Amino acid sequence: MSLAEAATAHVAPLANLLPPNARLLVQAGAGDGALARHYHALYPASSLLVVDADAAGAQRARAYAERIYQADLDTAGPAFYQQLTWADGWIFDTTLEQFAQPARVLAQLRQVIQYDACVVARIANGAHWQAPQQPARHQLEIGAMVALFEDNGFRVVNGILLNPGPVPADVETALRLQALRTGVAPELLLEAVQPSHYLIKAMPA
């Protein structure tokens, strides 16, 4: 897989986790617009609102989103979330783990989200063998990701491993030595470090 292919490998599977023909999707953070354009091609009548605290990000989103709201979800109060209660889905594309208080964001969202709406997130695997170019504020492994949703009133209904690939020989050797020292099965350590991200779909519990 080329670098360009790897950079967009998440778009189709992430879009497939979203509800079809959504009236309104809310995306946290501007991103590059690839997901929005892909979804709009499938469902032209859908509407996307992008929420970004950064003025440059909000400006960038004007190229592909119907509505833009410049706000910081970390500090937004109940009134902000209440106006978006009719959204069919919320998208966190490598943004949830960058918030200072991701649990607070999910807890606020849980207060207003409809019972049949969903949260879809692409979250960097904190256990991945290769450090990302932009480190996440919160280094989450799969167990912590699931707990983050469950502790804030959601149930995880789907999950996808993204970009799993072979581990370099030197990394595998180091992991096997770590397994030997800690008594953990080496297969568990090797499985944990392979996916670069997890795609998670959660709904109100």
MDAnalysis code that builds the backbone (N, CA, C; Angstrom):
import MDAnalysis as mda
import numpy as np

u = mda.Universe.empty(615, n_residues=205, atom_resindex=np.repeat(np.arange(205), 3), trajectory=True)
u.add_TopologyAttr("name", ["N", "CA", "C"] * 205)
u.add_TopologyAttr("resid", np.arange(1, 206))
u.add_TopologyAttr("resname", ["MET", "SER", "LEU", "ALA", "GLU", "ALA", "ALA", "THR", "ALA", "HIS", "VAL", "ALA", "PRO", "LEU", "ALA", "ASN", "LEU", "LEU", "PRO", "PRO", "ASN", "ALA", "ARG", "LEU", "LEU", "VAL", "GLN", "ALA", "GLY", "ALA", "GLY", "ASP", "GLY", "ALA", "LEU", "ALA", "ARG", "HIS", "TYR", "HIS", "ALA", "LEU", "TYR", "PRO", "ALA", "SER", "SER", "LEU", "LEU", "VAL", "VAL", "ASP", "ALA", "ASP", "ALA", "ALA", "GLY", "ALA", "GLN", "ARG", "ALA", "ARG", "ALA", "TYR", "ALA", "GLU", "ARG", "ILE", "TYR", "GLN", "ALA", "ASP", "LEU", "ASP", "THR", "ALA", "GLY", "PRO", "ALA", "PHE", "TYR", "GLN", "GLN", "LEU", "THR", "TRP", "ALA", "ASP", "GLY", "TRP", "ILE", "PHE", "ASP", "THR", "THR", "LEU", "GLU", "GLN", "PHE", "ALA", "GLN", "PRO", "ALA", "ARG", "VAL", "LEU", "ALA", "GLN", "LEU", "ARG", "GLN", "VAL", "ILE", "GLN", "TYR", "ASP", "ALA", "CYS", "VAL", "VAL", "ALA", "ARG", "ILE", "ALA", "ASN", "GLY", "ALA", "HIS", "TRP", "GLN", "ALA", "PRO", "GLN", "GLN", "PRO", "ALA", "ARG", "HIS", "GLN", "LEU", "GLU", "ILE", "GLY", "ALA", "MET", "VAL", "ALA", "LEU", "PHE", "GLU", "ASP", "ASN", "GLY", "PHE", "ARG", "VAL", "VAL", "ASN", "GLY", "ILE", "LEU", "LEU", "ASN", "PRO", "GLY", "PRO", "VAL", "PRO", "ALA", "ASP", "VAL", "GLU", "THR", "ALA", "LEU", "ARG", "LEU", "GLN", "ALA", "LEU", "ARG", "THR", "GLY", "VAL", "ALA", "PRO", "GLU", "LEU", "LEU", "LEU", "GLU", "ALA", "VAL", "GLN", "PRO", "SER", "HIS", "TYR", "LEU", "ILE", "LYS", "ALA", "MET", "PRO", "ALA"])
u.atoms.positions = np.array([
    [0.842, -1.193, 0.000],
    [0.000, 0.000, 0.000],
    [0.874, 1.239, 0.000],
    [0.597, 2.182, -0.917],
    [1.370, 3.414, -0.990],
    [1.007, 4.329, 0.171],
    [1.829, 5.388, 0.370],
    [1.539, 6.340, 1.434],
    [0.206, 7.042, 1.185],
    [-0.070, 7.362, -0.075],
    [-1.332, 8.029, -0.417],
    [-2.517, 7.124, -0.127],
    [-2.389, 5.839, -0.456],
    [-3.469, 4.891, -0.195],
    [-3.684, 4.706, 1.304],
    [-2.579, 4.639, 2.041],
    [-2.683, 4.477, 3.493],
    [-3.354, 5.678, 4.139],
    [-3.095, 6.875, 3.584],
    [-3.645, 8.100, 4.160],
    [-5.154, 8.186, 4.006],
    [-5.701, 7.488, 3.003],
    [-7.150, 7.554, 2.768],
    [-7.839, 6.212, 2.997],
    [-7.114, 5.226, 3.520],
    [-7.680, 3.884, 3.693],
    [-8.849, 3.874, 4.673],
    [-8.924, 4.867, 5.533],
    [-9.988, 4.891, 6.542],
    [-11.297, 5.462, 6.022],
    [-11.263, 6.170, 4.899],
    [-12.425, 6.966, 4.475],
    [-13.649, 6.093, 4.222],
    [-13.525, 5.094, 3.357],
    [-14.683, 4.257, 3.021],
    [-15.202, 3.476, 4.230],
    [-14.352, 2.788, 4.997],
    [-14.898, 2.053, 6.155],
    [-15.495, 2.971, 7.214],
    [-14.943, 4.167, 7.365],
    [-15.513, 5.105, 8.335],
    [-16.878, 5.594, 7.862],
    [-16.978, 5.891, 6.565],
    [-18.262, 6.317, 6.008],
    [-19.309, 5.215, 6.125],
    [-18.884, 3.971, 5.990],
    [-19.812, 2.841, 6.081],
    [-20.389, 2.667, 7.484],
    [-19.705, 3.194, 8.490],
    [-20.207, 3.108, 9.854],
    [-21.248, 4.184, 10.152],
    [-21.298, 5.215, 9.313],
    [-22.250, 6.305, 9.516],
    [-23.639, 5.889, 9.054],
    [-24.672, 6.479, 9.632],
    [-26.032, 6.151, 9.181],
    [-26.250, 6.641, 7.752],
    [-26.942, 5.891, 6.926],
    [-27.208, 6.333, 5.553],
    [-28.215, 7.481, 5.527],
    [-28.044, 8.352, 4.530],
    [-28.988, 9.467, 4.335],
    [-29.196, 10.291, 5.600],
    [-28.114, 10.578, 6.296],
    [-28.219, 11.363, 7.528],
    [-28.746, 12.766, 7.229],
    [-29.671, 13.237, 8.065],
    [-30.135, 14.617, 7.928],
    [-29.005, 15.581, 8.266],
    [-28.324, 15.295, 9.380],
    [-27.216, 16.144, 9.825],
    [-26.140, 15.280, 10.464],
    [-24.913, 15.487, 10.030],
    [-23.745, 14.910, 10.677],
    [-22.927, 16.055, 11.260],
    [-22.408, 15.844, 12.451],
    [-21.559, 16.836, 13.096],
    [-20.148, 16.265, 13.173],
    [-19.198, 16.980, 12.626],
    [-17.811, 16.522, 12.631],
    [-16.981, 17.419, 13.539],
    [-16.286, 16.803, 14.486],
    [-15.412, 17.534, 15.398],
    [-14.041, 17.702, 14.752],
    [-13.724, 18.912, 14.347],
    [-12.445, 19.177, 13.687],
    [-12.589, 19.161, 12.180],
    [-11.886, 20.068, 11.526],
    [-12.062, 20.248, 10.083],
    [-11.542, 19.081, 9.259],
    [-10.380, 18.558, 9.580],
    [-9.805, 17.487, 8.767],
    [-9.505, 17.964, 7.357],
    [-9.391, 16.988, 6.436],
    [-9.046, 17.332, 5.053],
    [-10.248, 17.298, 4.114],
    [-11.416, 16.932, 4.629],
    [-12.618, 16.927, 3.813],
    [-12.853, 15.659, 3.024],
    [-11.912, 14.704, 3.062],
    [-12.055, 13.490, 2.251],
    [-13.283, 12.681, 2.661],
    [-13.505, 12.539, 3.951],
    [-14.659, 11.771, 4.427],
    [-15.957, 12.461, 4.028],
    [-16.013, 13.770, 4.202],
    [-17.232, 14.518, 3.857],
    [-17.555, 14.381, 2.379],
    [-16.561, 14.507, 1.535],
    [-16.796, 14.412, 0.090],
    [-17.246, 13.004, -0.302],
    [-16.642, 11.996, 0.325],
    [-17.029, 10.610, 0.048],
    [-18.488, 10.381, 0.455],
    [-18.877, 10.856, 1.635],
    [-20.236, 10.644, 2.120],
    [-21.236, 11.421, 1.269],
    [-20.887, 12.630, 0.900],
    [-21.782, 13.442, 0.067],
    [-22.000, 12.816, -1.307],
    [-20.978, 12.151, -1.813],
    [-21.136, 11.476, -3.106],
    [-22.157, 10.345, -3.010],
    [-22.228, 9.716, -1.852],
    [-23.199, 8.641, -1.637],
    [-24.585, 9.182, -1.319],
    [-24.630, 10.257, -0.529],
    [-25.902, 10.806, -0.050],
    [-25.887, 12.330, -0.213],
    [-26.180, 12.808, -1.417],
    [-26.068, 14.242, -1.714],
    [-26.975, 15.134, -0.866],
    [-28.062, 14.600, -0.344],
    [-29.003, 15.431, 0.421],
    [-28.579, 15.623, 1.875],
    [-27.554, 14.922, 2.302],
    [-27.121, 15.027, 3.694],
    [-26.460, 16.379, 3.951],
    [-26.426, 16.761, 5.224],
    [-25.837, 18.040, 5.617],
    [-24.759, 17.792, 6.659],
    [-23.656, 18.530, 6.544],
    [-22.534, 18.374, 7.469],
    [-22.257, 19.696, 8.165],
    [-22.137, 19.618, 9.488],
    [-21.711, 20.761, 10.284],
    [-20.353, 20.425, 10.891],
    [-19.384, 21.286, 10.678],
    [-18.042, 21.093, 11.235],
    [-17.851, 22.045, 12.405],
    [-17.399, 21.503, 13.519],
    [-17.082, 22.302, 14.696],
    [-15.573, 22.285, 14.887],
    [-14.963, 23.460, 14.863],
    [-13.509, 23.548, 15.020],
    [-13.181, 24.791, 15.827],
    [-12.323, 24.643, 16.800],
    [-11.946, 25.782, 17.638],
    [-10.990, 26.722, 16.927],
    [-10.319, 26.224, 15.906],
    [-9.294, 26.996, 15.205],
    [-9.904, 27.738, 14.021],
    [-9.594, 29.010, 13.896],
    [-10.156, 29.813, 12.807],
    [-9.721, 29.296, 11.443],
    [-8.481, 28.860, 11.334],
    [-7.989, 28.338, 10.052],
    [-8.706, 27.054, 9.688],
    [-8.952, 26.194, 10.674],
    [-9.685, 24.961, 10.418],
    [-11.116, 25.233, 10.004],
    [-11.754, 26.188, 10.667],
    [-13.124, 26.542, 10.306],
    [-13.190, 27.090, 8.883],
    [-12.198, 27.875, 8.513],
    [-12.163, 28.414, 7.155],
    [-11.958, 27.306, 6.134],
    [-11.096, 26.361, 6.435],
    [-10.832, 25.243, 5.532],
    [-12.077, 24.398, 5.305],
    [-12.892, 24.253, 6.334],
    [-14.099, 23.431, 6.236],
    [-15.157, 24.031, 5.319],
    [-15.050, 25.309, 5.029],
    [-16.046, 25.952, 4.154],
    [-16.036, 25.349, 2.754],
    [-14.957, 24.662, 2.397],
    [-14.858, 24.074, 1.063],
    [-15.752, 22.849, 0.897],
    [-16.199, 22.246, 2.003],
    [-16.957, 20.996, 1.866],
    [-18.120, 20.846, 2.841],
    [-18.248, 21.724, 3.816],
    [-19.321, 21.592, 4.806],
    [-20.400, 22.644, 4.587],
    [-21.643, 22.257, 4.840],
    [-22.756, 23.195, 4.691],
    [-22.779, 24.238, 5.806],
    [-22.355, 23.822, 6.984],
    [-22.369, 24.731, 8.131],
    [-21.060, 24.592, 8.899],
    [-20.587, 25.690, 9.432],
    [-19.361, 25.709, 10.224],
    [-19.633, 26.450, 11.516],
    [-19.145, 25.888, 12.599],
    [-19.316, 26.510, 13.909],
    [-17.942, 26.549, 14.565],
    [-17.438, 27.756, 14.822],
    [-16.146, 27.867, 15.485],
    [-16.357, 27.829, 16.989],
    [-16.003, 26.701, 17.588],
    [-16.195, 26.499, 19.022],
    [-15.242, 25.419, 19.505],
    [-14.967, 25.437, 20.784],
    [-14.096, 24.438, 21.405],
    [-14.960, 23.460, 22.190],
    [-15.045, 22.226, 21.724],
    [-15.878, 21.234, 22.402],
    [-15.380, 20.936, 23.813],
    [-14.118, 21.191, 24.068],
    [-13.592, 20.967, 25.409],
    [-14.267, 21.864, 26.438],
    [-14.664, 23.057, 26.019],
    [-15.221, 24.023, 26.961],
    [-16.681, 24.378, 26.673],
    [-17.227, 23.867, 25.565],
    [-18.617, 24.182, 25.219],
    [-19.573, 23.677, 26.298],
    [-20.597, 24.461, 26.566],
    [-21.550, 24.106, 27.596],
    [-22.759, 23.375, 27.046],
    [-23.704, 23.019, 27.917],
    [-24.890, 22.263, 27.496],
    [-25.697, 22.940, 26.399],
    [-25.749, 24.273, 26.401],
    [-26.553, 24.976, 25.402],
    [-26.040, 24.719, 23.992],
    [-24.722, 24.598, 23.849],
    [-24.170, 24.319, 22.524],
    [-24.630, 22.951, 22.027],
    [-24.495, 21.936, 22.858],
    [-24.870, 20.586, 22.456],
    [-26.377, 20.467, 22.225],
    [-27.162, 21.194, 23.007],
    [-28.612, 21.092, 22.912],
    [-29.126, 21.492, 21.536],
    [-28.459, 22.448, 20.901],
    [-28.928, 22.885, 19.585],
    [-28.646, 21.858, 18.485],
    [-27.871, 20.829, 18.808],
    [-27.531, 19.798, 17.828],
    [-28.149, 18.448, 18.197],
    [-29.204, 18.494, 18.971],
    [-29.808, 17.252, 19.462],
    [-30.377, 16.397, 18.341],
    [-30.694, 16.992, 17.192],
    [-31.308, 16.226, 16.104],
    [-30.279, 15.636, 15.132],
    [-28.998, 15.771, 15.427],
    [-27.966, 15.188, 14.561],
    [-28.075, 13.667, 14.558],
    [-27.910, 13.074, 13.392],
    [-27.958, 11.612, 13.269],
    [-26.632, 10.948, 13.625],
    [-25.560, 11.709, 13.577],
    [-24.265, 11.124, 13.879],
    [-23.217, 12.190, 14.171],
    [-22.273, 11.821, 15.007],
    [-21.127, 12.677, 15.333],
    [-19.862, 11.963, 14.887],
    [-18.943, 12.703, 14.306],
    [-17.712, 12.138, 13.758],
    [-16.512, 12.715, 14.501],
    [-15.657, 11.819, 14.999],
    [-14.389, 12.219, 15.610],
    [-13.275, 11.493, 14.842],
    [-12.698, 12.181, 13.874],
    [-11.670, 11.567, 13.024],
    [-10.292, 11.960, 13.540],
    [-9.756, 11.152, 14.438],
    [-8.495, 11.387, 15.162],
    [-8.534, 12.701, 15.936],
    [-9.715, 13.057, 16.441],
    [-9.833, 14.280, 17.237],
    [-10.223, 14.003, 18.688],
    [-10.927, 12.900, 18.939],
    [-11.375, 12.639, 20.307],
    [-10.196, 12.538, 21.267],
    [-9.138, 11.852, 20.839],
    [-7.978, 11.663, 21.707],
    [-7.122, 12.926, 21.846],
    [-7.460, 13.975, 21.073],
    [-6.717, 15.230, 21.163],
    [-7.361, 16.228, 22.119],
    [-8.596, 15.978, 22.515],
    [-9.230, 16.888, 23.464],
    [-8.581, 16.759, 24.834],
    [-8.593, 17.857, 25.584],
    [-8.053, 17.811, 26.939],
    [-8.899, 16.895, 27.819],
    [-10.237, 16.920, 27.592],
    [-11.157, 16.131, 28.402],
    [-12.118, 15.354, 27.498],
    [-11.654, 14.316, 26.831],
    [-12.552, 13.560, 25.938],
    [-13.752, 12.974, 26.666],
    [-13.576, 12.605, 27.928],
    [-14.702, 12.055, 28.690],
    [-15.791, 13.111, 28.872],
    [-15.403, 14.352, 29.112],
    [-16.379, 15.424, 29.272],
    [-17.138, 15.660, 27.968],
    [-16.421, 15.618, 26.851],
    [-17.060, 15.812, 25.546],
    [-18.120, 14.738, 25.317],
    [-17.764, 13.476, 25.567],
    [-18.728, 12.387, 25.366],
    [-19.891, 12.475, 26.352],
    [-19.610, 12.861, 27.590],
    [-20.675, 12.964, 28.584],
    [-21.677, 14.054, 28.208],
    [-21.164, 15.179, 27.702],
    [-22.046, 16.253, 27.269],
    [-22.888, 15.796, 26.074],
    [-22.243, 15.107, 25.157],
    [-22.933, 14.618, 23.968],
    [-24.016, 13.606, 24.335],
    [-23.721, 12.774, 25.311],
    [-24.683, 11.737, 25.717],
    [-25.976, 12.348, 26.248],
    [-25.912, 13.546, 26.777],
    [-27.097, 14.182, 27.328],
    [-28.113, 14.574, 26.256],
    [-27.645, 14.716, 24.999],
    [-28.542, 15.243, 23.962],
    [-28.724, 14.314, 22.768],
    [-27.874, 13.319, 22.613],
    [-27.925, 12.488, 21.411],
    [-29.180, 11.616, 21.405],
    [-29.776, 11.457, 20.237],
    [-30.968, 10.626, 20.095],
    [-30.611, 9.148, 20.272],
    [-31.600, 8.355, 20.685],
    [-31.331, 6.944, 20.999],
    [-30.865, 6.151, 19.784],
    [-31.259, 6.591, 18.558],
    [-30.870, 5.857, 17.353],
    [-29.727, 6.532, 16.590],
    [-29.134, 7.567, 17.169],
    [-27.985, 8.232, 16.552],
    [-26.704, 7.554, 17.025],
    [-25.584, 7.958, 16.450],
    [-24.332, 7.263, 16.765],
    [-23.156, 8.234, 16.819],
    [-22.107, 7.750, 17.422],
    [-20.803, 8.413, 17.410],
    [-19.846, 7.492, 16.672],
    [-19.149, 8.034, 15.684],
    [-18.172, 7.245, 14.933],
    [-16.811, 7.921, 15.097],
    [-15.819, 7.138, 15.472],
    [-14.508, 7.718, 15.765],
    [-13.391, 6.891, 15.159],
    [-12.406, 7.598, 14.650],
    [-11.133, 6.960, 14.292],
    [-10.129, 7.411, 15.344],
    [-9.599, 6.450, 16.078],
    [-8.738, 6.761, 17.220],
    [-7.379, 6.092, 17.029],
    [-6.335, 6.879, 17.195],
    [-4.983, 6.349, 17.059],
    [-4.709, 5.312, 18.143],
    [-4.095, 4.205, 17.755],
    [-3.741, 3.136, 18.684],
    [-2.489, 3.534, 19.461],
    [-2.671, 3.800, 20.751],
    [-1.545, 4.209, 21.574],
    [-0.487, 3.141, 21.728],
    [-0.824, 1.894, 21.393],
    [0.138, 0.802, 21.503],
    [0.853, 0.512, 20.190],
    [0.532, 1.265, 19.132],
    [1.126, 0.973, 17.829],
    [2.646, 1.063, 17.893],
    [3.312, 0.184, 17.145],
    [4.766, 0.091, 17.237],
    [5.472, 1.339, 16.703],
    [4.809, 2.099, 15.837],
    [5.436, 3.275, 15.242],
    [4.747, 4.543, 15.744],
    [5.510, 5.452, 16.299],
    [4.933, 6.686, 16.828],
    [4.344, 7.522, 15.693],
    [3.151, 8.097, 15.879],
    [2.545, 8.915, 14.823],
    [3.273, 10.237, 14.655],
    [3.103, 10.866, 13.484],
    [3.722, 12.162, 13.248],
    [3.181, 13.213, 14.204],
    [1.888, 13.144, 14.489],
    [1.267, 14.057, 15.440],
    [0.802, 13.246, 16.642],
    [1.604, 13.214, 17.710],
    [1.231, 12.396, 18.868],
    [-0.107, 12.830, 19.458],
    [-0.890, 11.855, 19.879],
    [-2.172, 12.151, 20.509],
    [-1.949, 12.680, 21.918],
    [-2.826, 13.557, 22.342],
    [-2.733, 14.067, 23.712],
    [-2.963, 12.938, 24.709],
    [-3.866, 12.017, 24.349],
    [-4.136, 10.851, 25.190],
    [-3.763, 9.593, 24.403],
    [-2.809, 8.842, 24.903],
    [-2.373, 7.609, 24.252],
    [-3.297, 6.480, 24.699],
    [-4.267, 6.146, 23.855],
    [-5.281, 5.165, 24.214],
    [-5.030, 3.829, 23.538],
    [-5.166, 2.768, 24.306],
    [-5.183, 1.427, 23.749],
    [-6.648, 0.973, 23.699],
    [-6.887, -0.139, 23.034],
    [-8.262, -0.520, 22.725],
    [-9.134, -0.653, 23.980],
    [-8.594, -1.193, 25.046],
    [-9.384, -1.327, 26.274],
    [-9.801, 0.021, 26.832],
    [-8.890, 0.982, 26.790],
    [-9.188, 2.326, 27.285],
    [-10.191, 3.033, 26.377],
    [-10.122, 2.760, 25.070],
    [-11.084, 3.365, 24.139],
    [-12.501, 2.897, 24.462],
    [-12.663, 1.600, 24.621],
    [-13.985, 1.049, 24.917],
    [-14.495, 1.588, 26.255],
    [-13.610, 1.639, 27.249],
    [-14.006, 2.132, 28.566],
    [-14.416, 3.599, 28.508],
    [-13.736, 4.385, 27.673],
    [-14.064, 5.800, 27.536],
    [-15.513, 5.986, 27.097],
    [-15.953, 5.166, 26.167],
    [-17.344, 5.247, 25.713],
    [-18.303, 4.682, 26.755],
    [-17.993, 3.520, 27.276],
    [-18.915, 2.871, 28.209],
    [-19.078, 3.677, 29.493],
    [-18.012, 4.303, 29.958],
    [-18.082, 5.083, 31.200],
    [-18.896, 6.360, 31.035],
    [-19.194, 6.710, 29.785],
    [-19.931, 7.950, 29.544],
    [-21.267, 7.712, 28.845],
    [-21.824, 6.508, 29.064],
    [-23.188, 6.243, 28.655],
    [-23.377, 5.697, 27.258],
    [-22.314, 5.178, 26.637],
    [-22.421, 4.614, 25.296],
    [-22.086, 3.127, 25.319],
    [-22.533, 2.441, 24.273],
    [-22.121, 1.054, 24.053],
    [-21.462, 0.964, 22.686],
    [-20.359, 0.289, 22.609],
    [-19.646, 0.121, 21.342],
    [-20.328, -0.992, 20.561],
    [-20.805, -0.674, 19.365],
    [-21.560, -1.639, 18.569],
    [-20.771, -2.160, 17.372],
    [-19.654, -1.525, 17.069],
    [-18.829, -1.998, 15.946],
    [-17.419, -1.476, 16.127],
    [-16.469, -2.242, 15.659],
    [-15.070, -1.823, 15.727],
    [-14.273, -2.449, 14.598],
    [-13.369, -1.677, 14.029],
    [-12.566, -2.139, 12.903],
    [-11.097, -1.807, 13.166],
    [-10.225, -2.778, 12.918],
    [-8.786, -2.538, 12.989],
    [-8.342, -1.920, 11.672],
    [-7.607, -0.823, 11.743],
    [-7.196, -0.118, 10.539],
    [-5.689, -0.248, 10.320],
    [-5.339, -0.533, 9.077],
    [-3.936, -0.627, 8.658],
    [-3.107, -1.604, 9.482],
    [-3.671, -2.760, 9.836],
    [-2.803, -3.726, 10.521],
    [-1.727, -4.201, 9.557],
    [-0.521, -4.303, 10.042],
    [0.581, -4.705, 9.160],
    [1.636, -5.453, 9.939],
    [2.577, -6.064, 9.230],
    [3.632, -6.819, 9.905],
    [4.509, -5.910, 10.759],
    [4.917, -6.435, 11.868],
    [5.790, -5.700, 12.785],
    [7.241, -5.927, 12.362],
    [8.065, -4.874, 12.291],
    [9.480, -5.048, 11.933],
    [10.174, -6.046, 12.857],
    [11.180, -6.729, 12.318],
    [11.845, -7.813, 13.052],
    [12.420, -7.335, 14.380],
    [13.021, -6.133, 14.392],
    [13.636, -5.667, 15.642],
    [12.578, -5.348, 16.695],
    [11.419, -4.844, 16.241],
    [10.326, -4.559, 17.177],
    [9.754, -5.865, 17.715],
    [9.596, -6.849, 16.839],
    [9.077, -8.145, 17.288],
    [10.002, -8.771, 18.315],
    [11.298, -8.686, 18.070],
    [12.269, -9.239, 19.021],
    [12.150, -8.567, 20.381],
    [12.027, -7.229, 20.379],
    [11.904, -6.492, 21.633],
    [10.621, -6.866, 22.370],
    [9.540, -7.055, 21.617],
    [8.275, -7.423, 22.241],
    [8.321, -8.828, 22.828],
    [8.994, -9.728, 22.135],
    [9.106, -11.086, 22.661],
    [9.948, -11.113, 23.944],
    [10.961, -10.268, 23.999],
    [11.752, -10.153, 25.225],
    [10.909, -9.559, 26.358],
    [10.091, -8.563, 26.015],
    [9.210, -7.976, 27.012],
    [8.210, -9.006, 27.523],
    [7.676, -9.814, 26.622],
    [6.730, -10.854, 27.017],
    [7.387, -11.857, 27.953],
    [8.634, -12.178, 27.650],
    [9.362, -13.133, 28.484],
    [9.569, -12.578, 29.892],
    [9.858, -11.281, 29.971],
    [10.096, -10.658, 31.278],
    [8.812, -10.521, 32.086],
    [7.712, -10.238, 31.417],
    [6.469, -9.937, 32.120],
    [5.533, -11.136, 32.259],
    [5.821, -12.210, 31.514],
    [4.961, -13.384, 31.581],
    [3.707, -13.272, 30.749],
    [3.641, -12.258, 29.882],
    [2.491, -12.078, 28.990],
    [2.726, -12.867, 27.707],
    [1.685, -13.452, 27.166],
    [1.816, -14.188, 25.912],
    [2.300, -13.236, 24.810],
    [3.360, -13.585, 24.088],
    [3.883, -12.679, 23.058],
    [2.873, -12.376, 21.959],
    [1.990, -13.334, 21.673],
    [0.986, -13.105, 20.633],
    [0.077, -11.919, 20.982],
    [-0.224, -11.765, 22.274],
    [-1.084, -10.662, 22.701],
    [-0.405, -9.323, 22.471],
    [0.881, -9.250, 22.789],
    [1.620, -8.005, 22.581],
    [1.741, -7.684, 21.099],
    [1.993, -8.693, 20.293],
    [2.153, -8.479, 18.857],
    [0.843, -8.031, 18.212],
    [-0.264, -8.615, 18.647],
    [-1.572, -8.211, 18.112],
    [-1.902, -6.777, 18.499],
    [-1.522, -6.386, 19.712],
    [-1.896, -5.065, 20.218],
    [-1.200, -3.936, 19.474],
    [0.010, -4.188, 18.967],
    [0.782, -3.087, 18.377],
    [0.585, -2.961, 16.869],
    [-0.178, -3.855, 16.251],
    [-0.255, -3.851, 14.786],
    [-1.168, -2.788, 14.184],
    [-2.428, -2.655, 14.599],
    [-3.264, -1.644, 13.938],
    [-2.801, -0.231, 14.269],
    [-2.818, 0.651, 13.263],
    [-2.430, 2.045, 13.506],
    [-3.552, 2.804, 14.186],
    [-4.800, 2.446, 13.856],
    [-5.979, 3.102, 14.412],
    [-7.087, 2.070, 14.611],
    [-8.061, 2.459, 15.395],
    [-9.301, 1.698, 15.504],
    [-10.454, 2.585, 15.043],
    [-11.368, 2.008, 14.292],
    [-12.615, 2.678, 13.955],
    [-13.669, 2.141, 14.906],
    [-14.344, 3.047, 15.591],
    [-15.321, 2.651, 16.604],
    [-16.658, 3.319, 16.334],
    [-17.717, 2.530, 16.392],
    [-19.075, 3.065, 16.322],
    [-19.744, 2.797, 17.648],
    [-20.288, 3.851, 18.264],
    [-20.953, 3.711, 19.556],
    [-22.327, 4.365, 19.500],
    [-23.246, 3.803, 20.277],
    [-24.613, 4.327, 20.368],
    [-24.986, 4.460, 21.835],
    [-26.009, 5.256, 22.136],
    [-26.417, 5.395, 23.532],
    [-26.749, 4.055, 24.169],
    [-26.253, 3.853, 25.379],
    [-26.503, 2.600, 26.095],
    [-27.910, 2.613, 26.679],
])
